[in-house]
Amino acid sequence: SQMATLYKHASEAPTAPRLLNPKISGEFEAVILKALEKDPCERFQSYPELIDALLPPTEPMIPAAR
């Protein structure tokens, strides 16, 4: 029924993406799961925050002094 589907969506955690596709990295899975959090405060708070999580870390423009 529609009510059962709505209840399931609102209350149950999503299936771990790596169970559906083992080729997904743990880092990407963490981004997906954060985007799907039930509590809006636990999700990404902005589009730039999501993009930052998806982009690989960059090298610093100036190497650290040794």
C-alpha positions as a Python dict, from the first residue, in 0.01 Angstrom:
ca = {
    (1, 'S'): (0, 0, 0),
    (2, 'Q'): (104, 363, -36),
    (3, 'M'): (100, 416, 340),
    (4, 'A'): (336, 123, 396),
    (5, 'T'): (573, 260, 133),
    (6, 'L'): (563, 608, 287),
    (7, 'Y'): (624, 465, 634),
    (8, 'K'): (917, 257, 509),
    (9, 'H'): (1071, 558, 335),
    (10, 'A'): (1032, 776, 644),
    (11, 'S'): (1153, 528, 902),
    (12, 'E'): (1392, 270, 754),
    (13, 'A'): (1754, 326, 663),
    (14, 'P'): (1832, 285, 293),
    (15, 'T'): (2016, -21, 169),
    (16, 'A'): (2391, 35, 181),
    (17, 'P'): (2499, 126, -172),
    (18, 'R'): (2797, -112, -157),
    (19, 'L'): (2559, -403, -103),
    (20, 'L'): (2399, -314, -434),
    (21, 'N'): (2728, -239, -612),
    (22, 'P'): (3052, -353, -443),
    (23, 'K'): (3256, -134, -682),
    (24, 'I'): (3135, 182, -504),
    (25, 'S'): (3407, 320, -279),
    (26, 'G'): (3350, 359, 93),
    (27, 'E'): (3398, 734, 57),
    (28, 'F'): (3131, 764, -213),
    (29, 'E'): (2896, 543, -13),
    (30, 'A'): (2936, 778, 286),
    (31, 'V'): (2839, 1077, 67),
    (32, 'I'): (2533, 892, -65),
    (33, 'L'): (2420, 790, 282),
    (34, 'K'): (2468, 1143, 419),
    (35, 'A'): (2257, 1280, 132),
    (36, 'L'): (1983, 1030, 222),
    (37, 'E'): (1977, 1101, 597),
    (38, 'K'): (1626, 1116, 743),
    (39, 'D'): (1711, 1411, 970),
    (40, 'P'): (1760, 1723, 756),
    (41, 'C'): (2022, 1850, 1001),
    (42, 'E'): (2234, 1542, 925),
    (43, 'R'): (2221, 1593, 546),
    (44, 'F'): (2442, 1826, 344),
    (45, 'Q'): (2331, 2179, 423),
    (46, 'S'): (2414, 2326, 84),
    (47, 'Y'): (2495, 2234, -273),
    (48, 'P'): (2858, 2354, -234),
    (49, 'E'): (2898, 2130, 72),
    (50, 'L'): (2783, 1830, -133),
    (51, 'I'): (3015, 1920, -421),
    (52, 'D'): (3309, 1954, -180),
    (53, 'A'): (3236, 1604, -49),
    (54, 'L'): (3231, 1464, -403),
    (55, 'L'): (3549, 1631, -527),
    (56, 'P'): (3884, 1472, -450),
    (57, 'P'): (4111, 1661, -214),
    (58, 'T'): (4345, 1898, -391),
    (59, 'E'): (4713, 1954, -337),
    (60, 'P'): (4800, 2277, -157),
    (61, 'M'): (4905, 2559, -385),
    (62, 'I'): (5219, 2620, -175),
    (63, 'P'): (5403, 2317, -31),
    (64, 'A'): (5443, 2317, 344),
    (65, 'A'): (5784, 2421, 476),
    (66, 'R'): (6000, 2133, 593),
}
